[in-house]
Amino acid sequence: MIDTEQFNILSLVAAFLLGALLGGIYFSGLWFTLHYLASRRWSTLLYMLSLVARMALLGYAIYLVLVMSNWVHVLTMILGFIIVRVFLLRRLGLATTYPLKHTGKERSS
């Protein structure tokens, strides 16, 4: 028999891993979109389609977890998503803010 506490811990771990997986898919899709579609002809349309697809996947997953369990599992899933985001930002070296480059083309008011 599985203890109820252990079952709750296992379901929270599963929700966390699902959030991490969704974060990986979401940010991989974002990277692919920004990397490969920047110079394409219909880049704005393709970017918007990518955004809608990524948000729909994420929203549907959150909805399913909320319907099948409770808000604690949703928060655990979102925590996994955010941890993947922080990990990727630090791993790729994008966690710092960079000042805008001076182009000399600013408008004077």
Order of alpha helices (4+ residues) and beta strands (2+ residues): alpha-alpha-alpha
